[in-house]
Amino acid sequence: MTELDVAIVGAGPAGLFAAYELSSYVAKGAIRVAVIDKGRHVDKRRCPLFNQRRKVREGTCNSCNPCNILYGLGGAGALSSGTINLRPDVGGDLDKLVGSWEEAEELIRYIDSVFVKFGAPNNVFRIDSSAASELERLAAKAGAKFVPTPQRYMGSDNTPRVIKNMYDHLVRCGIRFYLETEVLDIARASDGLYELKTSRGVLRARYLILAPGRGGAPWFSEVARRLGIEVEPGPLDIGVRVEVPAYITEPVTSIVRDPKIIMYTRVYDDKVRTFCTNPNGFVVKELYSDGTTGVNGESYETIKSKNTNFALLVTIKLTDPLEDTIAYGKYIAGLATKLGGGKPIIQRFGDLEAGRRSTWSRVERSSVEPTLKDVTPGDIGMAYPYRVIANIIEAMKRLDTIMPGVASQQTLLYAPEIKFYSVRAVVNRDLETTASNVFAAGDGAGLSRGINVAAATGVIAARGVLKKMGLSS
Ligand SMILES: Cc1cc2nc3c(=O)[nH]c(=O)nc-3n(C[C@H](O)[C@H](O)[C@H](O)COP(=O)(O)OP(=O)(O)OC[C@H]3O[C@@H](n4cnc5c(N)ncnc54)[C@H](O)[C@@H]3O)c2cc1C
């Protein structure tokens, strides 16, 4: 049976950066580290439903189980536009996690430098201060807040290459990768080591870094329950992916590619925010292992559409007696999937406002041509709670002050777009959980919401492990 010092579950940004932080000790022969991921090598990650361009360019895959968009080397970010938010409070709350803004900023700079080391292009979008002031003024007029965020943009064409370079380096250092290997269960043996029951046999390790990502969040909460890891309920982000002609958002996206706009709605005082903007991008479909579907957005350096898409997300918090936001979100995703006949729902904003379903003939009359066609025209109002719909309609109208034309009748909305961050591991400053020697990192443990902070939590967890081992980072 293979015995390790550290087993890292998940090869997303959190897992890879944890491995990177340990790699110099592995290279010296001081420790044995393995990364286990149920998905494929990044070179093998294809999805015929993801977008037809990729299919034509690179051939058709035979299997989508597990889903290639969410699972595999590089994690959920591997096929993404690879936008690295260079702020600690975007993509998570790193400043709150480490307890200092300066320390958190320093970590983000470090993460960025590692991405650059492995080939991230020198493509940083910074906002000049007068443009930022103008956007802040416009946002204030809409009763919203604009958060200026410098971003490194890798592009979906480059992100897999950067991940591959990092993987090759880690392998050269001696880190063992078990890909296409699912960790089914974890138990603590009588000698204090953890036994990982995987789809390919059992591994034993003294320390664990659990970084299973958003797709692995239900698995994480199950394992947490069995290992006695304390968790607390987290929020749920539920909303739509908005698609408009690129010229509508251009006055703003030419200043900042991925504008972060936050507002609180008038009736419910709920937080609504824009997220993951893709100028000249594509809406993509996601398939989850529980059979539900969802949407997301992508953009490429070389292939451009005429549209911009972004997520508009409402943050929901639940209290007693139903605190389980994962179950609540899954229920809504299931309902939307059912109503869409197994596909995401598309609806014109005008139809949503008027309370009627969209049909293909109505969508075809829209001035926006959908970039995702594998959808069902329908009524998002039938799948989402009234409160979420009311928040979305209000937020769209307020966004129209900042980007005139966004709330046009023709604007396309896709659903479900749901971000599960639900269960949050209770951790100390080193990200060690309440189970001794078990560390948590990334989206799956509710500690991040983006590549930047996921990677940073991987680094913190790995440094925590080194500290416990008596090795300094
Ligand atoms: C299409 C898309 C586009 C995105 N674009 C951006 C962007 O531009 N910028 C940004 O900041 N964020 C983006 N995000 C979000 C970002 O990808 C995530 O926040 C980030 O990847 C989280 O990192 P992670 O390491 O925590 O988890 P993940 O990246 O999800 O990685 C977790 C890994 O764990 C593995 N795993 C799960 N369970 C098990 C198990 N039981 N056994 C073995 N392996 C397991 C999975 O296969 C997966 O590879 C995007 C997400 C998607 C889906």
The ligand as an ORCA input file, in Angstrom:
! r2SCAN-3c Opt
* xyz 0 1
  C     -16.313     27.364    -17.038
  C     -15.697     28.063    -15.849
  C     -15.022     29.257    -16.014
  C     -14.416     29.891    -14.928
  N     -13.692     31.032    -15.142
  C     -13.020     31.598    -14.126
  C     -12.163     32.709    -14.349
  O     -11.966     33.162    -15.470
  N     -11.523     33.264    -13.267
  C     -11.695     32.778    -11.995
  O     -11.076     33.318    -11.061
  N     -12.488     31.723    -11.768
  C     -13.147     31.110    -12.796
  N     -13.936     30.023    -12.568
  C     -14.000     29.490    -11.191
  C     -12.704     28.748    -10.908
  O     -12.452     27.834    -11.928
  C     -12.790     28.080     -9.549
  O     -13.043     29.052     -8.574
  C     -11.485     27.354     -9.211
  O     -11.134     26.439    -10.207
  C     -11.612     26.627     -7.875
  O     -10.442     25.917     -7.646
  P     -10.405     24.637     -6.710
  O      -9.030     24.095     -6.805
  O     -10.967     24.955     -5.405
  O     -11.447     23.602     -7.351
  P     -11.565     22.996     -8.816
  O     -10.887     23.857     -9.789
  O     -13.002     22.710     -9.004
  O     -10.762     21.626     -8.730
  C     -11.182     20.582     -7.910
  C     -10.692     19.271     -8.477
  O     -11.006     18.247     -7.531
  C     -11.335     17.052     -8.236
  N     -12.193     16.229     -7.362
  C     -13.382     16.554     -6.823
  N     -13.824     15.536     -6.050
  C     -12.904     14.558     -6.123
  C     -12.791     13.244     -5.570
  N     -13.732     12.753     -4.744
  N     -11.712     12.499     -5.889
  C     -10.737     12.977     -6.700
  N     -10.799     14.215     -7.276
  C     -11.854     14.988     -6.970
  C     -12.069     17.556     -9.473
  O     -11.944     16.618    -10.521
  C     -11.357     18.867     -9.782
  O     -10.392     18.722    -10.797
  C     -14.540     29.348    -13.630
  C     -15.239     28.153    -13.447
  C     -15.805     27.497    -14.537
  C     -16.531     26.203    -14.321
*
